[in-house]
């Protein structure tokens, strides 16, 4: 029975490693090598990822300028820009030392801070109340495993204005800024309803600039490339709960593919991850069956004793 349990645990560990390998193949462009051969026109010229980043940069600059006269979003972006400049830490170009591998044709390196709508924002963590209220705040467990879990929340008594930055919107990405070293920096896409939850102080919120694929950036943030970067820079007085700060997050290096290839990567990753989900379910069922058999054997042995 011990050998069976050991084999099941080995299979579960292997599937976990396989997930990371798939994400690393995706982030290096290896998953879509054949796709690029089939569609060379979609990775060159105006479709080159550098053109996409130029458009995103121009759009952000336009929104910041609008902050002088009009939109709340523009005003927030202008404030973010001023904060970044006042700290004297503009995002530096990515050096060759920060590039762990060569990119495929049509791809470019970028800092995460260059492709998000505003600087990462920490959440708010008021005290939980025992009664049901109209305001729900996520717990850290809502995103610990890389997927949004709407059952992990608490009720709070605080009044949160409807225009507060703490409210979550669909496709926001939440990053755990503090947790154990295994989980610090874990990301998850918020898939709940608009303004259904606020998020806690132990998380940061970012919003990806369109037309970048939110799912692609999420996959890349979940890869070994970025997770190792976050872990290596996590610090804090409490060793059990190290933290990453805003500067660490915005300086994460990301490879950006052309827009059509982003779609191809997400489709490929989703398909492969779906296959692993099925395999994990089968392995888990075998583990449950093995545990049931173990209990049966123990009961029988005890009865005879």
Phi, psi and omega per residue, in radians:
X1 nan -0.660 3.103
X2 -1.076 -0.691 3.131
X3 -1.107 -0.680 3.141
X4 -1.148 -0.805 3.124
X5 -1.076 -0.688 3.115
X6 -1.129 -0.689 3.134
X7 -1.170 -0.704 3.110
X8 -1.122 -0.769 3.105
X9 -1.078 -0.662 3.100
X10 -1.104 -0.731 3.128
X11 -1.138 -0.711 3.117
X12 -1.106 -0.727 3.103
X13 -1.123 -0.708 3.132
X14 -1.105 -0.738 3.138
X15 -1.154 -0.618 3.074
X16 -1.113 -0.760 3.100
X17 -1.139 -0.611 3.129
X18 -1.137 -0.667 3.080
X19 -1.017 -0.821 -3.132
X20 -1.139 -0.620 3.122
X21 -1.143 -0.698 3.115
X22 -1.089 -0.778 3.134
X23 -1.131 -0.643 3.120
X24 -1.211 -0.665 3.062
X25 -1.105 -0.628 3.125
X26 -1.180 -0.800 -3.065
X27 -1.207 -0.420 3.101
X28 -1.597 -0.062 3.111
X29 1.452 0.127 -3.087
X30 -1.318 -0.484 -3.130
X31 -1.151 -0.461 -3.041
X32 -2.043 0.454 3.131
X33 -1.060 -0.765 3.134
X34 -1.194 -0.598 3.114
X35 -1.054 -0.749 -3.142
X36 -1.128 -0.595 3.085
X37 -1.157 -0.603 -3.120
X38 -1.360 -0.516 -3.038
X39 -2.243 1.093 -3.101
X40 -1.102 -0.499 -3.126
X41 -1.232 -0.349 -3.094
X42 -1.528 0.035 3.134
X43 -2.160 0.148 -3.074
X44 -2.284 3.002 3.109
X45 1.051 -2.304 -3.137
X46 -1.184 -0.249 3.121
X47 -1.569 -0.073 3.102
X48 -1.083 2.508 -3.083
X49 -1.068 -0.450 3.119
X50 -1.094 -0.619 3.096
X51 -1.158 -0.660 3.111
X52 -1.098 -0.769 3.131
X53 -1.156 -0.609 3.078
X54 -1.082 -0.729 3.121
X55 -1.137 -0.730 3.139
X56 -1.118 -0.761 3.114
X57 -1.066 -0.766 -3.139
X58 -1.122 -0.677 -3.135
X59 -1.161 -0.724 3.126
X60 -1.124 -0.730 3.122
X61 -1.105 -0.651 3.114
X62 -1.149 -0.744 3.139
X63 -1.151 -0.640 3.107
X64 -1.130 -0.735 3.112
X65 -1.106 -0.654 3.116
X66 -1.105 -0.399 3.140
X67 -1.090 -0.328 3.109
X68 -1.186 -0.494 -2.979
X69 -2.296 -0.443 -2.909
X70 -2.267 -1.693 -2.811
X71 -1.177 2.602 3.046
X72 -1.077 -0.659 3.129
X73 -1.087 -0.788 3.126
X74 -1.057 -0.723 3.137
X75 -1.113 -0.703 3.120
X76 -1.139 -0.746 3.138
X77 -1.125 -0.658 3.091
X78 -1.113 -0.728 3.117
X79 -1.102 -0.757 3.104
X80 -1.035 -0.772 -3.133
X81 -1.087 -0.740 3.134
X82 -1.132 -0.710 3.117
X83 -1.076 -0.767 -3.129
X84 -1.125 -0.726 -3.134
X85 -1.197 -0.671 -3.112
X86 -1.149 -0.447 3.109
X87 -1.407 -0.150 3.125
X88 1.205 0.418 -3.089
X89 -2.212 1.101 3.037
X90 -1.124 2.684 -3.110
X91 -1.177 2.062 -3.142
X92 -1.360 2.664 3.047
X93 -1.015 2.660 -3.134
X94 -1.310 2.137 -3.142
X95 -1.390 2.879 3.130
X96 -1.083 -0.544 3.130
X97 -1.181 -0.397 -3.135
X98 -1.552 0.005 -3.127
X99 -1.812 1.763 -3.042
X100 -1.311 -0.227 3.125
X101 -2.747 2.825 3.104
X102 -1.386 2.482 -3.118
X103 -1.557 2.663 3.058
X104 -1.178 2.927 3.083
X105 -1.035 2.381 3.101
X106 1.594 -0.154 -3.112
X107 -1.713 2.770 3.034
X108 -2.475 2.718 3.032
X109 -1.485 2.571 3.100
X110 -2.576 2.748 2.954
X111 -1.548 2.529 3.137
X112 -0.979 -0.656 -3.132
X113 -1.067 -0.380 -3.137
X114 -1.446 -0.210 -3.068
X115 -2.112 0.247 3.054
X116 -1.965 2.699 -2.991
X117 -1.266 -0.538 -3.123
X118 -2.626 2.942 3.077
X119 -1.087 2.573 3.098
X120 -0.988 2.431 -3.105
X121 -2.087 2.252 3.010
X122 -1.205 2.658 3.138
X123 -1.514 -2.775 -3.048
X124 -2.334 2.322 -3.031
X125 -2.192 1.357 3.058
X126 -1.317 2.967 -3.128
X127 -1.247 2.570 3.084
X128 -1.347 2.539 3.039
X129 -2.027 2.677 -3.049
X130 -1.335 -0.399 -3.090
X131 -1.603 2.833 3.084
X132 -1.377 2.300 3.118
X133 -2.214 -3.097 -3.130
X134 -1.509 -0.111 -3.086
X135 -2.028 2.171 3.122
X136 -1.991 2.302 3.120
X137 -2.014 2.321 3.139
X138 -1.164 2.588 2.956
X139 -1.623 2.888 -3.131
X140 -1.039 -0.579 -3.126
X141 -1.151 -0.192 -3.130
X142 -1.163 -0.362 -3.123
X143 -2.331 0.115 -3.025
X144 -1.006 -0.570 -3.048
X145 -1.801 0.325 3.008
X146 1.512 -0.015 3.080
X147 -2.289 2.511 -3.132
X148 -1.245 2.215 3.118
X149 -2.022 1.795 -3.062
X150 -1.227 -0.130 3.141
X151 -1.474 -0.213 -3.125
X152 -1.637 1.500 3.132
X153 -2.629 2.961 3.065
X154 -2.361 2.730 3.058
X155 -1.560 2.488 3.106
X156 -2.239 2.732 -3.106
X157 -1.630 -0.228 -3.095
X158 -1.123 2.586 3.021
X159 -1.592 2.177 -3.140
X160 -1.952 1.990 -3.135
X161 -0.979 2.602 -3.089
X162 -1.143 -0.388 3.125
X163 -1.696 0.225 -3.129
X164 -1.179 2.534 3.100
X165 -1.252 -0.167 -3.117
X166 -1.393 -0.289 3.092
X167 -1.237 2.511 3.135
X168 -1.690 2.553 3.075
X169 -2.121 2.618 3.108
X170 -0.913 2.399 3.123
X171 1.374 0.078 2.883
X172 -1.092 2.559 3.036
X173 -1.875 2.251 3.112
X174 -1.822 2.299 -3.139
X175 -2.082 2.228 3.133
X176 -1.292 1.929 -3.096
X177 -1.489 -0.216 3.087
X178 -2.598 2.284 3.077
X179 -3.049 -2.997 3.024
X180 -1.133 2.857 -3.076
X181 -1.050 -0.495 3.121
X182 -1.212 -0.454 -3.012
X183 -2.062 -0.195 3.137
X184 -1.079 2.332 -3.109
X185 1.548 -0.034 3.099
X186 -1.091 2.388 -3.114
X187 -1.982 2.694 3.064
X188 -2.659 2.538 3.077
X189 -1.516 2.247 3.081
X190 -1.289 2.124 -3.096
X191 -2.037 0.226 3.108
X192 -1.420 -2.963 -3.131
X193 -1.432 2.832 3.096
X194 -1.095 2.264 3.090
X195 0.957 0.617 3.063
X196 -1.556 -0.540 -3.114
X197 -2.372 2.668 2.814
X198 -1.794 2.979 -3.082
X199 -2.119 2.707 -2.994
X200 -1.464 2.939 -3.113
X201 -1.116 -0.420 -3.123
X202 -1.406 0.051 3.059
X203 -2.106 2.714 2.954
X204 -1.985 2.639 3.102
X205 -2.023 2.363 3.015
X206 -2.311 2.701 3.079
X207 -2.207 2.205 -3.065
X208 -1.388 2.363 3.076
X209 -1.177 2.329 3.022
X210 -1.406 2.616 0.177
X211 -1.593 0.333 3.070
X212 -0.977 2.525 3.121
X213 -1.358 2.116 3.103
X214 -1.079 -0.707 -3.122
X215 -1.163 -0.632 3.100
X216 -1.125 -0.854 -3.139
X217 -1.082 -0.688 3.082
X218 -1.047 -0.796 3.121
X219 -1.062 -0.720 -3.130
X220 -1.212 -0.656 3.080
X221 -1.137 -0.447 -3.129
X222 -1.540 -0.095 -3.102
X223 -1.325 2.859 3.092
X224 -1.033 -0.620 3.141
X225 -0.908 -0.908 -3.072
X226 -1.472 -0.678 -3.129
X227 -1.071 -0.731 3.107
X228 -1.132 -0.652 3.096
X229 -1.080 -0.829 3.125
X230 -1.076 -0.814 -3.102
X231 -1.094 -0.677 -3.089
X232 -1.184 -0.342 -3.099
X233 -1.951 0.110 3.110
X234 -1.320 2.255 -3.102
X235 -2.395 2.943 3.074
X236 2.747 2.804 3.137
X237 -1.239 -0.496 3.104
X238 -1.678 1.880 -3.077
X239 -1.121 -0.431 -3.130
X240 -1.368 -0.305 -3.126
X241 -2.364 1.159 3.124
X242 -1.167 2.772 -3.057
X243 -2.169 2.643 2.907
X244 -1.982 2.557 -3.097
X245 -1.876 -3.130 -3.089
X246 -1.036 -0.721 -3.139
X247 -1.087 -0.696 3.101
X248 -1.082 -0.783 -3.079
X249 -1.130 -0.840 -3.059
X250 -1.236 -0.337 -3.132
X251 -1.660 0.113 3.056
X252 -1.118 2.282 -3.140
X253 -1.489 2.303 3.141
X254 -2.283 2.391 2.973
X255 -1.427 2.347 -3.123
X256 -1.986 2.063 3.099
X257 -1.498 2.901 2.995
X258 -1.023 2.718 -2.979
X259 -1.060 -0.713 -3.140
X260 -1.207 -0.608 3.113
X261 -1.218 -0.504 3.067
X262 -1.011 -0.770 3.116
X263 -1.081 -0.751 -3.129
X264 -1.112 -0.688 3.132
X265 -1.133 -0.826 -3.115
X266 -1.071 -0.742 3.129
X267 -1.094 -0.727 -3.134
X268 -1.167 -0.786 3.130
X269 -1.100 -0.787 -3.141
X270 -1.036 -0.718 -3.133
X271 -1.132 -0.807 -3.122
X272 -1.188 -0.699 3.122
X273 -1.167 -0.586 3.073
X274 -1.107 -0.671 3.093
X275 -1.151 -0.690 3.113
X276 -1.184 -0.645 3.082
X277 -0.968 -0.772 -3.137
X278 -1.140 -0.724 3.122
X279 -1.129 -0.719 3.140
X280 -1.130 -0.640 3.113
X281 -1.117 -0.737 3.120
X282 -1.122 -0.741 3.129
X283 -1.138 -0.728 3.133
X284 -1.096 -0.705 3.121
X285 -1.118 -0.662 3.092
X286 -1.134 -0.657 3.129
X287 -1.139 -0.748 3.104
X288 -1.073 -0.736 3.128
X289 -1.118 -0.694 3.132
X290 -1.140 -0.694 3.134
X291 -1.177 -0.680 3.095
X292 -1.110 -0.713 3.118
X293 -1.141 -0.703 3.110
X294 -1.046 -0.800 3.130
X295 -1.100 -0.670 3.124
X296 -1.111 -0.761 3.131
X297 -1.111 -0.748 -3.133
X298 -1.112 -0.743 3.121
X299 -1.084 -0.728 -3.131
X300 -1.143 -0.758 -3.130
X301 -1.129 -0.695 -3.122
X302 -1.173 -0.702 -3.132
X303 -1.098 -0.692 -3.133
X304 -1.286 -0.446 3.135
X305 -1.219 nan nan
